Structure formats: C-alpha cells, structure tokens
Amino acid sequence: MPPIADGAFLVRNEFLSADPAMRGWITDRDNYAPPVEIGDTVRAFAAGVVIESRNDAYAIGDRVMGLFGWQEYAAAAPAQVWRKVGEPDLPLSLSLGVLGLNGLTAYFGLLDVLRPVAGETVVVSTAAGSVGSAVGQIAKIKGCRTIGVAGGPEKVRQCIEEFGYDAAIDYKRTDDLETALATNCRDGVDAFFDNTSGTIHDAVLAHINLHARIAICGTASYPNWEPWHQGPRPERHLLVKRATMRGFLTADYAGRFDEAICELADWIRDGRLTYREDIYEGIDTAPASIEKLYSGHNTGKLIIRV
C-alpha cells in the first residue's frame, strides 16, 4: 500500500479509463504533456473512493476522479484531482465518460469552440464514440441538424437509433466520401467537430459554409506524426469561406467544469443525453485496451473495472 504524505490522501480506484490521448502520453517525445517514462505507472484517469486522508479537504468516503493512473491504489495529491464526484444518484463510472473527460470535451468543444446556432448543420467524426456521441446529442439539444461519420454498420446504427443523428455516413463502406457528404449536407456544413484529421477532415472542408467553425479535438486517423503527414491544404477553404479552425484541450476549461457537469447530469436525468459503456473486468485487461480503441472494437466508453 503506498504511503501518503501530509496534504495527500489514499484513493482506492474502482474504475480505470482508457482514452485515445494515452497513445500520445506513452510515446518517447513531448506533446502537451511529458511522456510516461519506462517503469512509471501509466498515466490515466481513474475514479475511486478516498479510504485514508491527511488532507482536510478530502474526507474518507469522498468519491473522486483524476489522474490517478492504472493502479489499484493511488497516493494522490489535490493537483491530480479533476473533480469530486457529487452525483450520488448516478454511477461512479460516468465520471470517466459522459460526466468526465469525454463529456467535458464534447461540451466545451461544441458550445465554446463551435458555438452552434439552432438550425445549423453540425458534422461529427467518430460520431459513435464516447466524445462524438455526446457532441451529436448536445447539438440536437441546441436545435441543430447533425450528421455523423462513423466506421461500420453497427456504429452507423448507433448514431441514428441511440444518439439521434439525423444522418450517418459509414466511411469504411463509402467509395466517395465527398459525394456522401454532399448528399447528406445539401445546405453545407456550418460546424465540424473533428476527432480524426486525415481524409474525413479533407472531405468535410470541401463542404463548409461561409463563416463555418472547425474544432480540432483529435487526430486519431494517424498513429504518429513522425514524419509529418502531407495532404490537401485547408488554407483556401478557410480563406474563401472566412472560416475558423481551432484546436482546444479540455483542461483549458478547468475553472468551468462544475458548470458543465451540472448541465450534463441534468440532461442524463431528463433522458436527453444517453451513453454507452464498454466495461472490461480486472486490471489485467488494461494493457490491451488502447489497441481496442484504435481498432474500433469498443462499443462505448472503454472502462476497466478494478
């Protein structure tokens, strides 16, 4: 059992998260966070219960979510905590998904970066994923028309039947993605939430409207950026359409997490925001989980129950 210092507390992790960003965290070069060194505990979000404390702000029994790593017990400091989980009527596992990093990413990426207006057309890549599915549903709550891009017939079905998209495109079975987009976005694209980069990004940019907004959330279509990838240039689309493309990190909005969680939780309780979880049993299943994410084998937010 790890010892705890003054000001720290001991968390018994109940759920561990597997997220696409983790592939970047374990590479041998810096991006927006230093790499996990060989021999270190894998950096990861986890949710659990405080079982011992030397910090008055964290009492025994508090439920917390933060960067506690892939381990059963974590000697944690306040800086590692993303939030105390204050929704006793909802499952703790949601704090790693729709009420955690995924839901917060969807909330701020859509509402702050894309700023959708009722009646606009919003396109989402990896539309059935844990972030994309929330983006599509929040856009519908705000009165937008939503088009999802996903891989495989089952994920297309999820987009339509479970997450309420107005239309969905299976990029794996579409020979001409631009034509498929033109068919489903006859009035063009006003906002694009991009989780993939690559060919999907290039195809959507050909259909953006005047003053369109593009949010860059992820680049999942590329396993690495060494060497740097080459492809169609976006500049002419952005210039002619006076469009805006912006990257963002959810951590930039840390001061507003409570605002977002409150609204997301209310939408869940009202039945307007649904979710899927793909829960693996036992910490031994953690190492293979990142590959499952990138091969598309998960059927919801991928979580390991410790």
Phi, psi and omega in degrees: 000129182291139177286155178242139180269172175303135180088354181254181181204160182254126181250128169269107182290133176255329180223139175247147181256147168242122185230148179305327181299339184295332178297322176290328182290334183259010173283171185265024178216154179290146161236252175267358176217149179295151181291153173287126183279154175303130180095346178280158170295137180298126176294128181195155172282146178211159178230137181196198186236137176288124181246349176204142184214140170236035180219120185297339181280348182232107184267155174302130183100345177297138174265130185224154174229135179184191180275075183262352175085167176279086179200162183282322180231141181230126168279106193247151174249158181306328182295340180277345186276127173274323175190154165281139182271112187247029179242080185296342181274356182240150183299143179299327181301334180295339180291348175260356183233252187291338174252023178225219185303318184294311180294320178295321177298314179298315184298306184284323179297321179281306191280330181262323182273312183273332177048062184290149177244141180308135181095346180283161177261124180245126176254138182230127173270160194043054192290340179264359180287176185293329174276309184301320180297323177290321178302311182300318182290320178294321177299321176294320177302325181275006173087020182266162170268132188240135177237122180257146173242121185217169183249110176105151184296326180293320179288328174296318177300316178302316181305314185282308191277328185257325187250002168074020176296147177287330177203157178217144183243129176270101184292339180284339182243018180246118180286329183231091184294323180297319178294320178298320177293318179299322180293320185268347180235062186297335178260016179082182183245125179267328182214139183228118176261108189253119176256357193239324194065200173070210188294328178295315178303312182300319182292319181293320182301332179292349185240012183288149179270173174303132179063029176295157177237135179238125177256124178265105182260325183199170180229052190294343182286349181244126179289335177198173182239030175233107002283167180297137184281144178248152179179191178306145182268137181274349193301318183294320177300315182294321181292305186296321182269001183048046183268166181236130175240128186218133171271158180205155172238136184300327181300337179297342185252021186306325181291349182242014182300318182299319177303312183292315182299319179301315181288318178299316181297320178296321178295324177295312181298326180280353181080011180269346179231113180252172186205163174232140175237138175244099190258122175264146184261123173095142183296338179295340180277354185295313187303324182278355189289327180296318177299322178300321179298314187280342174269354177079018183278345178284151181244026179168190176301122185274119185227143175253122175275118183290000000 
